[in-house]
Structures are given as structure tokens and as C-alpha cells.
Amino acid sequence: MKQTAQRMSRLGTETAFRVLSKAQALESKGIKVIHLEIGEPDFNTPENINKAACKAIDNGFTHYSNSQGILPLRNQIAKYIEKTRDVSVDPARVIVTPGAKPFIFFTALALLEEGDEAIYPNPGFPIYESMINYSGAKAVPIPLREELDFRLDIEELKSLITPRTKLIILNSPENPTGGVLEESDVRIIADLAREHDLYVLSDEVYEYISYNGKPFSIASLPGMLDRTILMNGFSKTYAMTGWRVGYAVVPQHLVDPIVGLIVNSVSCTATFIQQACIEALIGPQDSIITMVTEFEKRRAVMVEGLNTIPGISCCSPKGAFYAFPSVKSLGKSSDYIADYLLNKAGVACLSGTDFGKYGEGYLRLSYANSQDNLREAIRRMKKSLAELT
């Protein structure tokens, strides 16, 4: 049998979907599983957005669109970024794709070559490392440590930059740790990018799910919009994960290359979905407040509960909807603990190592679930871990 291309061996994955499959297999046997593995809001898409999509379908917005995205949506995105980042944005630099994730792929393919280096957060969203490796470049992890509230260490970042470094990836608020970069961090990173002529991929999809004010965007700083791929989407803010729609504001010279990758892969984003996204941006925003307020309550339930379990300690995340507790005192690997909790307690969560080697000793638990289910998950974890040998 013929072998696949060698580059396929460099492709990583998202373990959350594998764990979900295992959990569903247990459920098929009648076992009740509490799902804390999947990273998506458990809220419904706001009704005004749903109605806008239905209206768009009725009005015939069911055909191909501009591969870059329809201009009315790009205009609204540009206005939104101008308002929230205090920087002038030309709609010609806005690109819309099916989900935000493609921009990780497209950025790596458009910028990185064999011999280049890209610095990415670890533990971090696993697709960063996967796409850097797939491009043929070298993935250089910058550790995120609990003692810094899972922010990167600026001096360590400086030490990792070499003449081959071409890209730095930022994610704030961050998946899986809930860490948020401080404005002072972002300003120094911008200085480093200018000094070393680096690009920055700034993943800001959790921008509104922040509990201490809105995070500071590197794109707000002078000159940074010309070297930043500002990646965002509608999935987390508007509970639109299944709609698959995201966007980025990119340097002008990257527009044609990235649009070329879209043409050669997915062609375009569904037109009626783009029409619904216009409504998301210009319509009522109260659903965001409601969702984040509830997440804050769930955060308290999760963090307080985890800290009552012997052998577990958990700092309070500053953003996103994940707890990242330390399980180092339990004396077992993160993989072992995650598997044990699924099979023994019926609690599906992820090992910290699913997000990189520096995630060893931690678990990721999504609190995008009801407060009652979170309390039950804590109860089950406490009971089963007391029996761990």
C-alpha cells in the first residue's frame, strides 16, 4: 500500500474530540458522563442572529461569495476593530473564513519556510504547534507558568528570539490556562517585534470572556497593524461554534496570499452566515453580558470546588472558560489522572499535556456547563481521587 506524504507525520490534532468520543462510548453503555472537555459555550446563538440567517436564506443569499468575504461584513468588522482597538482599519485588509482556526494554517503557510522559527505559547492551543511543524518551520515553545498567572516571561521570550525567528503567536485570554497578558507585557512584545522585524499572530477569540476588563490588543500599538495578523471570530462571543465563521485583519501585503489559500481550499464562507454576522455586530449585545456573568459564577463554583479536593490546587483564571488545576501532588501523570477521572468518575476532562509538554502536572476543565453539573463533577472527582492508589 502506498504511503501518505511525509509532511502528514508533522500534523497534530485536538485531543478534545478524541476524549469526547471516549465519553460518548461510555454513555452508550448507560454511564452518565459530565462533559468538561469541549471548549465551546453551552449557550444558544442569540435569536436575532438566527433570524438574520433565516432571512438571508429566504432572500437568496445561498450562492458563492467573494473569497475574501462580503464587503458589508468586512465594513462592519473594520468599524468594530476601529472602535475596540482605537486603530484605523481598511476593510480591504479584513478577511472572512469558515472559522477562525484557518488563519493559524494560512499564516503558517503564507509566512513560514523551512529553517524559520515561530514562538508559540505552551501550554497552548495545540493547532499552533501543529501548523508550525506542518509548514516545515521550527516550533519554539514559550512556557506559561502558574507562578506568573500563566503569562509568558518577557525575559525568557527575549532569550528565545534568534535571527531565524519570524513569528510570535499570542493568545490572550488564553486557552487552556485562562491567563491574560498585561498591557505592559504586550507593549514590550510589540517593541521586540519591531526591533527584530517579526510578525505577530494575535489570537483574540476570547476577547469578551475576560473577568478583569477587556484585554489589551497588540494591534492597538503604533505600527503593529502592519505586522500583526489579528485573528478573531464569532464562535465564543456569540455562541456560534457550529456556524464556522471567523475573521482576521492582516497586513496589506498578506491579503492576496491568504485569499489565494482560501480560493485553493474552501472557496468562500457561506453567504447567509456572513449576513447573520452583520446582525451579530450591529444588533443587541446583551447576550454577551449575560453569558460572561454566568461564566463568572461558574468559575467561582469550579475553582472553589477544585481547591477542596486533596492533592489539587487551582488558581482563578482571568479569562476564557477553563480551569487549569495542578494535580502534581497526586503523584500520577496528567494523562493518567484524566483517563482515571473519565473511567472512574464519569468526568471528561483533558490532560494538560494535550496542550504541550509544559502542561504536565495539570488538567483542563471547561466550565461551559451548568452550575449543578459542575458541583456534581467536583463531588465525583473528590470521591474517586480519594480512592486513587
C-alpha positions in Angstrom: 0.0 0.0 0.0 1.3 3.5 -0.9 2.3 5.7 2.0 0.9 9.2 2.7 3.2 12.2 2.2 5.9 12.6 4.9 4.5 16.0 5.9 1.4 14.3 7.3 3.5 13.0 10.1 4.0 16.6 11.3 0.3 17.2 11.7 -1.1 17.3 15.2 -4.7 17.2 16.4 -7.1 18.4 19.1 -7.5 15.8 21.8 -10.8 17.2 23.0 -12.6 15.4 20.2 -10.9 12.1 21.0 -11.9 12.4 24.6 -15.5 13.3 23.6 -15.6 10.1 21.5 -14.5 8.0 24.5 -17.1 9.7 26.7 -19.8 9.1 24.2 -18.8 5.4 24.1 -19.3 5.2 27.9 -22.6 7.0 27.6 -23.8 4.4 25.0 -23.3 1.8 27.8 -25.6 3.8 30.1 -22.9 5.6 32.1 -23.7 9.3 32.8 -20.7 11.4 31.9 -20.3 15.1 32.8 -18.6 16.8 29.9 -15.9 19.3 30.8 -13.6 18.5 27.8 -15.2 20.5 25.0 -14.3 24.2 24.6 -17.5 25.8 23.5 -20.1 27.9 25.2 -23.2 25.9 26.1 -25.5 28.8 25.3 -27.7 29.1 22.3 -26.9 31.5 19.5 -28.9 34.7 20.1 -32.3 34.7 18.4 -31.7 37.9 16.4 -28.7 36.2 14.7 -30.7 33.0 14.0 -33.5 35.1 12.4 -31.0 37.1 10.3 -29.6 33.8 8.9 -33.1 32.5 8.1 -34.0 35.8 6.4 -30.8 35.7 4.4 -31.6 32.2 3.1 -35.1 33.3 2.2 -33.7 36.3 0.3 -31.4 34.0 -1.7 -28.0 34.5 0.0 -27.1 30.9 -0.8 -24.6 31.3 -3.5 -20.8 31.8 -3.8 -19.4 35.0 -2.4 -16.2 36.9 -2.6 -13.5 34.6 -1.3 -12.3 37.4 1.0 -15.8 37.9 2.5 -18.7 40.1 1.6 -17.9 43.8 1.7 -20.9 44.7 4.0 -19.5 42.3 6.7 -15.9 43.4 6.2 -17.0 47.0 6.6 -18.7 46.2 9.9 -15.7 44.3 11.1 -13.4 47.2 10.2 -15.7 49.6 12.2 -15.7 47.2 15.1 -11.9 46.9 15.3 -11.5 50.6 14.9 -13.9 51.2 17.9 -12.5 48.5 20.2 -8.7 48.8 19.3 -8.6 52.5 18.6 -6.8 52.0 15.3 -7.9 52.8 11.7 -8.7 49.7 9.7 -9.2 49.5 5.9 -11.9 46.9 5.1 -9.6 45.8 2.3 -7.4 44.2 5.0 -10.2 42.2 6.5 -10.6 38.6 5.5 -13.5 36.2 6.5 -13.1 32.5 6.7 -15.1 29.4 7.8 -14.0 29.6 11.5 -11.0 31.5 12.9 -8.8 28.4 13.0 -7.9 28.6 9.3 -5.9 31.7 10.0 -3.4 29.7 12.0 -3.0 27.4 9.0 -2.9 30.2 6.4 -0.5 32.3 8.5 1.9 29.4 8.8 1.7 28.6 5.1 2.0 32.2 3.9 4.9 33.2 6.2 7.0 30.3 7.3 9.6 28.4 5.4 11.9 25.6 6.3 14.6 27.0 8.6 12.3 29.7 10.1 11.3 29.7 13.7 8.0 30.6 15.3 7.5 31.1 19.0 4.2 29.9 20.5 2.6 29.6 24.0 2.9 26.2 25.7 0.6 25.0 27.2 -1.5 26.5 24.4 -4.0 25.7 21.7 -2.4 22.6 20.0 -3.0 23.7 16.5 -0.3 26.4 16.8 2.4 23.9 17.2 0.8 21.6 14.7 0.7 24.2 11.9 4.2 25.5 12.6 5.5 21.9 12.3 3.4 21.3 9.2 4.9 24.3 7.4 8.4 22.9 7.9 9.4 25.6 10.3 10.7 25.0 13.9 8.1 25.4 16.7 9.7 27.1 19.7 7.6 26.9 22.9 7.5 29.8 25.3 6.4 28.2 28.7 3.4 29.7 30.5 3.9 29.1 34.2 1.5 29.2 37.1 3.7 31.5 39.2 3.2 34.2 36.6 -0.6 33.6 36.4 0.2 31.7 33.2 1.6 34.8 31.4 4.7 34.4 29.5 8.0 35.5 31.0 9.3 38.5 28.9 12.9 37.9 29.6 12.5 34.2 28.6 10.8 35.4 25.4 13.8 37.6 24.6 16.1 34.7 25.0 14.2 32.6 22.5 14.4 35.1 19.7 17.1 34.3 17.1 17.9 35.6 13.7 15.6 32.8 12.3 12.6 33.9 14.4 9.8 35.1 12.1 6.6 34.9 14.0 5.3 35.1 17.6 1.9 33.8 18.5 -0.1 35.4 21.3 -3.4 34.2 22.8 -5.0 36.4 25.5 -7.2 35.4 27.2 -5.6 32.0 26.7 -6.7 28.5 26.1 -6.2 26.3 28.2 -4.9 28.3 31.2 -7.2 31.3 31.3 -4.1 33.6 31.5 -4.3 37.2 30.3 -1.3 39.3 29.2 -0.9 42.6 31.0 -0.7 45.8 28.9 2.9 46.2 29.9 3.7 42.7 28.6 2.0 43.5 25.2 3.9 46.7 24.9 7.3 45.0 25.4 6.4 42.3 22.9 5.5 44.9 20.4 8.9 46.6 20.9 10.5 43.2 20.3 8.6 42.6 17.1 9.6 46.0 15.8 13.3 45.5 16.9 13.6 42.1 15.3 11.2 42.6 12.4 8.8 39.9 13.5 5.2 39.1 12.6 2.7 38.5 15.4 -0.4 36.3 15.2 -2.7 37.6 17.9 -5.5 35.2 18.7 -8.2 37.2 20.3 -11.2 34.9 20.1 -11.8 35.0 23.8 -11.7 38.8 24.0 -15.0 39.3 25.7 -14.7 36.4 28.1 -12.5 38.3 30.5 -13.2 39.0 34.1 -11.0 42.0 34.9 -11.7 44.3 31.9 -11.0 43.8 28.2 -7.5 42.5 27.4 -5.1 44.9 25.6 -4.6 44.2 21.9 -1.1 44.4 20.4 -2.8 45.7 17.2 -3.6 49.0 19.1 0.0 50.0 19.2 1.6 52.2 16.6 2.8 50.4 13.5 1.7 47.0 14.8 -1.2 46.5 12.5 1.3 46.3 9.7 3.0 43.3 11.2 0.0 41.7 13.1 -2.5 39.1 12.0 -5.3 40.0 14.3 -7.4 36.8 14.5 -10.9 36.8 15.9 -14.3 35.1 15.4 -17.9 34.8 16.4 -17.8 31.3 17.9 -17.1 32.3 21.6 -18.6 35.7 21.8 -21.9 34.9 20.2 -22.0 31.1 20.9 -21.7 30.4 17.2 -19.2 27.5 17.3 -21.1 25.3 14.8 -21.6 28.2 12.3 -17.9 28.1 11.5 -17.1 31.8 10.8 -14.1 33.9 11.8 -12.1 36.8 10.5 -8.7 38.5 10.6 -7.2 41.9 9.9 -3.9 41.4 8.2 -1.0 43.4 6.8 -2.0 44.6 3.3 0.7 42.5 1.6 -0.7 39.3 3.1 -4.2 39.8 1.8 -3.6 38.3 -1.7 -1.6 35.3 -0.5 -4.2 34.4 2.2 -7.1 34.9 -0.1 -5.2 32.7 -2.6 -5.1 30.0 0.0 -8.8 30.4 0.6 -9.5 30.1 -3.2 -7.5 26.9 -3.3 -9.1 25.3 -0.2 -12.6 26.3 0.9 -13.5 28.9 -1.8 -15.6 31.1 0.5 -17.6 31.4 3.6 -21.4 30.7 3.4 -23.0 34.0 2.4 -26.1 33.7 4.6 -23.9 33.1 7.6 -21.9 36.2 6.8 -25.2 38.1 6.7 -26.0 36.8 10.1 -22.6 38.0 11.4 -23.5 41.5 10.3 -26.5 41.3 12.7 -24.3 39.9 15.4 -22.1 43.0 15.2 -24.8 45.7 14.9 -27.6 44.0 16.9 -28.2 43.8 20.7 -25.1 42.9 22.7 -26.8 42.0 25.9 -26.4 38.2 25.4 -22.6 38.7 25.8 -23.1 40.3 29.2 -25.5 37.5 30.3 -23.1 34.8 29.2 -20.0 36.3 30.8 -21.8 37.0 34.0 -22.8 33.3 34.2 -19.3 32.1 33.3 -18.0 34.2 36.2 -20.4 32.4 38.6 -19.4 29.1 37.2 -15.7 30.0 37.6 -16.3 30.5 41.3 -18.0 27.2 41.6 -15.3 25.4 39.8 -12.3 27.0 41.4 -13.6 26.9 44.9 -14.7 23.3 44.4 -11.4 22.1 43.0 -9.5 23.7 45.9 -11.4 21.5 48.3 -10.1 18.3 46.7 -6.9 17.0 48.4 -4.0 16.9 46.1 -5.5 19.6 43.7 -4.9 23.3 43.7 -6.3 25.8 41.2 -5.7 29.5 40.6 -8.6 31.6 39.4 -8.4 32.1 35.6 -8.6 35.7 34.4 -10.3 34.9 31.1 -11.9 32.2 28.9 -14.0 29.4 30.5 -11.3 26.9 31.5 -9.9 25.9 34.9 -6.3 24.6 34.8 -5.7 23.0 38.1 -2.4 21.5 39.3 -2.6 17.8 40.0 1.2 17.4 40.7 0.6 16.4 44.3 -1.4 13.3 43.3 1.8 11.6 42.1 0.5 10.5 38.7 0.9 11.9 35.2 -1.8 14.2 33.8 -2.7 11.6 31.2 -3.3 9.0 33.9 -5.4 11.4 36.0 -7.6 12.5 33.1 -8.2 8.8 32.0 -8.9 7.8 35.6 -11.5 10.6 36.1 -13.3 9.6 32.9 -13.4 5.9 33.6 -13.8 6.0 37.4 -15.8 9.2 38.0 -17.5 9.8 34.7 -15.9 13.2 34.4 -14.5 14.0 31.0 -11.6 16.5 31.0 -8.3 16.9 29.3 -4.7 16.3 30.3 -2.5 19.4 30.4 -0.1 17.6 28.0 -2.8 17.8 25.3 -1.7 21.4 25.1 2.0 20.8 25.1 4.8 19.4 27.2 4.7 22.3 29.8 1.1 21.2 30.6 2.3 18.2 32.5 1.0 18.2 36.1 -2.2 20.0 35.1 -5.7 19.3 33.8 -8.0 21.4 31.7 -11.6 21.5 32.7 -14.2 23.6 30.8 -16.8 25.2 33.0 -19.1 25.7 30.0 -21.7 23.6 31.8 -24.4 24.2 34.4 -23.5 25.0 38.0 -25.3 21.9 39.1 -23.2 19.7 36.8 -20.0 21.4 37.9 -20.9 20.7 41.6 -21.6 17.1 40.7 -18.3 16.8 38.8 -16.4 18.2 41.9 -18.2 15.7 44.1 -17.4 12.8 41.8 -13.8 13.9 41.4 -13.3 14.2 45.2 -14.8 10.7 45.8 -12.8 8.9 43.1 -9.5 10.7 43.8 -9.8 9.7 47.4 -9.6 6.1 46.1 -6.6 6.7 43.9 -3.6 4.5 44.6 
